[in-house]
Protein backbone atom coordinates (compact mmCIF):
# COMPACT_ATOMS: atom_id res chain seq x y z
CA UNK A 1 0.00 0.00 0.00
CA UNK A 2 2.83 2.41 0.91
CA UNK A 3 4.53 1.52 -2.38
CA UNK A 4 1.38 2.25 -4.35
CA UNK A 5 0.93 5.55 -2.47
CA UNK A 6 4.57 6.48 -3.11
CA UNK A 7 4.29 5.73 -6.86
CA UNK A 8 1.03 7.63 -7.11
CA UNK A 9 2.50 10.60 -5.23
CA UNK A 10 5.62 10.52 -7.37
CA UNK A 11 3.54 10.37 -10.57
CA UNK A 12 1.36 13.22 -9.33
CA UNK A 13 4.45 15.28 -8.45
CA UNK A 14 6.04 14.65 -11.87
CA UNK A 15 2.78 15.45 -13.64
CA UNK A 16 2.39 18.69 -11.67
CA UNK A 17 6.02 19.67 -12.42
CA UNK A 18 5.52 18.93 -16.12
CA UNK A 19 2.31 20.93 -16.16
CA UNK A 20 3.98 23.86 -14.38
CA UNK A 21 6.89 23.76 -16.82
CA UNK A 22 4.47 23.61 -19.73
CA UNK A 23 2.50 26.58 -18.38
CA UNK A 24 5.73 28.53 -17.81
CA UNK A 25 6.92 27.78 -21.34
CA UNK A 26 3.62 28.98 -22.76
CA UNK A 27 3.82 32.23 -20.79
CA UNK A 28 7.20 33.17 -22.28
CA UNK A 29 6.52 35.18 -25.43
CA UNK A 30 9.27 35.99 -27.91
CA UNK A 31 9.18 38.02 -31.09
CA UNK A 32 11.50 39.03 -33.89
CA UNK A 33 11.91 42.23 -35.89
CA UNK A 34 13.72 42.34 -39.23
CA UNK A 35 15.48 45.74 -39.24
CA UNK A 36 16.49 45.38 -42.90
CA UNK A 37 12.82 45.20 -43.87
CA UNK A 38 12.08 48.23 -41.72
CA UNK A 39 14.85 50.16 -43.52
CA UNK A 40 13.36 49.13 -46.88
CA UNK A 41 9.61 49.28 -46.24
CA UNK A 42 8.79 51.77 -43.48
CA UNK A 43 7.61 55.20 -44.64
CA UNK A 44 10.13 56.89 -42.33
CA UNK A 45 12.96 55.00 -44.04
CA UNK A 46 11.62 55.84 -47.50
CA UNK A 47 11.32 59.50 -46.50
CA UNK A 48 14.91 59.47 -45.21
CA UNK A 49 16.11 57.92 -48.48
CA UNK A 50 14.28 60.55 -50.55
CA UNK A 51 15.73 63.29 -48.35
CA UNK A 52 19.25 61.96 -48.92
CA UNK A 53 18.72 61.68 -52.67
CA UNK A 54 17.49 65.27 -52.82
CA UNK A 55 20.30 66.50 -50.58
CA UNK A 56 23.05 64.84 -52.64
CA UNK A 57 21.55 65.03 -56.15
CA UNK A 58 23.36 68.25 -57.13
CA UNK A 59 26.78 66.96 -56.03
CA UNK A 60 26.19 63.63 -57.71
CA UNK A 61 25.28 65.37 -60.98
CA UNK A 62 28.42 67.50 -60.73
CA UNK A 63 30.52 64.35 -60.28
CA UNK A 64 28.88 62.69 -63.28
CA UNK A 65 29.54 65.80 -65.37
CA UNK A 66 33.17 65.99 -64.25
CA UNK A 67 33.61 62.26 -64.99
CA UNK A 68 32.12 62.63 -68.47
CA UNK A 69 34.26 65.69 -69.16
CA UNK A 70 37.38 63.87 -68.02
CA UNK A 71 36.52 60.86 -70.16
CA UNK A 72 36.01 63.08 -73.23
CA UNK A 73 39.27 64.91 -72.59
CA UNK A 74 41.12 61.61 -72.22
CA UNK A 75 39.65 60.24 -75.45
CA UNK A 76 40.53 63.46 -77.28
CA UNK A 77 44.10 63.28 -75.91
CA UNK A 78 44.47 59.67 -77.05
CA UNK A 79 43.33 60.62 -80.57
CA UNK A 80 45.58 63.69 -80.81
CA UNK A 81 48.62 62.42 -78.87
CA UNK A 82 50.40 60.85 -81.89
CA UNK A 83 50.43 64.20 -83.73
CA UNK A 84 51.45 66.35 -80.73
CA UNK A 85 54.88 67.59 -79.87
CA UNK A 86 56.49 65.76 -76.94
CA UNK A 87 56.33 68.77 -74.60
CA UNK A 88 52.68 69.44 -75.44
CA UNK A 89 51.82 65.75 -74.94
CA UNK A 90 53.56 65.70 -71.55
CA UNK A 91 51.79 68.89 -70.44
CA UNK A 92 48.34 67.59 -71.46
CA UNK A 93 49.02 64.22 -69.86
CA UNK A 94 50.01 65.94 -66.59
CA UNK A 95 46.82 68.04 -66.74
CA UNK A 96 44.70 64.93 -67.22
CA UNK A 97 46.40 63.18 -64.31
CA UNK A 98 45.77 66.23 -62.09
CA UNK A 99 42.13 66.41 -63.20
CA UNK A 100 41.68 62.69 -62.52
CA UNK A 101 43.25 63.02 -59.07
CA UNK A 102 40.90 65.94 -58.29
CA UNK A 103 37.93 63.94 -59.57
CA UNK A 104 38.86 60.91 -57.45
CA UNK A 105 39.22 63.13 -54.36
CA UNK A 106 35.81 64.73 -54.95
CA UNK A 107 34.21 61.34 -55.50
CA UNK A 108 35.76 59.96 -52.29
CA UNK A 109 34.57 63.02 -50.29
CA UNK A 110 31.10 62.61 -51.79
CA UNK A 111 30.96 58.95 -50.76
CA UNK A 112 32.19 59.75 -47.24
CA UNK A 113 29.64 62.55 -46.81
CA UNK A 114 26.82 60.43 -48.21
CA UNK A 115 27.75 57.50 -45.97
CA UNK A 116 27.88 59.71 -42.86
CA UNK A 117 24.47 61.27 -43.62
CA UNK A 118 22.97 57.89 -44.44
CA UNK A 119 24.15 56.55 -41.07
CA UNK A 120 22.60 59.57 -39.32
CA UNK A 121 19.26 59.10 -41.07
CA UNK A 122 19.20 55.33 -40.49
CA UNK A 123 20.02 55.86 -36.82
CA UNK A 124 16.96 58.11 -36.51
CA UNK A 125 14.77 55.54 -38.28
CA UNK A 126 16.12 52.79 -36.01
CA UNK A 127 15.51 54.92 -32.92
CA UNK A 128 11.86 55.45 -33.94
CA UNK A 129 11.50 51.77 -34.81
CA UNK A 130 12.91 50.71 -31.44
CA UNK A 131 10.37 52.93 -29.66
CA UNK A 132 7.57 51.30 -31.67
CA UNK A 133 8.99 47.82 -30.99
CA UNK A 134 8.96 48.59 -27.28
CA UNK A 135 5.35 49.82 -27.49
CA UNK A 136 4.26 46.68 -29.36
CA UNK A 137 6.17 44.46 -26.92
CA UNK A 138 4.56 46.11 -23.89
CA UNK A 139 1.06 46.16 -25.43
CA UNK A 140 1.20 42.50 -26.45
CA UNK A 141 3.18 41.36 -23.39
CA UNK A 142 6.30 40.04 -25.14
CA UNK A 143 9.14 38.90 -22.90
CA UNK A 144 11.83 39.45 -25.52
CA UNK A 145 12.10 40.91 -29.02
CA UNK A 146 15.14 39.96 -31.08
CA UNK A 147 16.50 42.04 -33.94
CA UNK A 148 19.06 39.60 -35.30
CA UNK A 149 19.00 35.83 -35.39
CA UNK A 150 20.24 32.99 -37.53
CA UNK A 151 16.77 31.49 -37.82
CA UNK A 152 13.34 32.66 -36.73
CA UNK A 153 10.07 30.83 -37.17
CA UNK A 154 7.87 33.22 -39.19
CA UNK A 155 5.10 33.00 -36.58
CA UNK A 156 7.34 35.01 -34.21
CA UNK A 157 8.09 37.76 -36.77
CA UNK A 158 6.36 41.01 -35.74
CA UNK A 159 8.03 43.16 -38.41
CA UNK A 160 4.74 43.79 -40.21
CA UNK A 161 3.15 45.07 -36.98
CA UNK A 162 6.10 47.37 -36.35
CA UNK A 163 6.08 48.75 -39.91
CA UNK A 164 2.33 49.29 -39.73
CA UNK A 165 2.67 51.10 -36.39
CA UNK A 166 5.61 53.18 -37.69
CA UNK A 167 3.63 54.19 -40.78
CA UNK A 168 0.58 55.06 -38.68
CA UNK A 169 2.69 57.20 -36.30
CA UNK A 170 3.16 59.97 -38.90
ABEGO torsion letter per residue (X at the ends): XAAAAAAAAAAAAAAAAAAAAAAAAAABBBBBBBAAAAAAABAAAAAAAAAAAAAAAAAAAAAAAAAAAAAAAAAAAAAAAAABBAAAAAAAAAAAAAAAAAAAAAAAAAAAAAAAAAAAAAAAAAAAAAAAAAAAAAAAGBABBBABBABBBAAABAAAAAAAAAAAAX
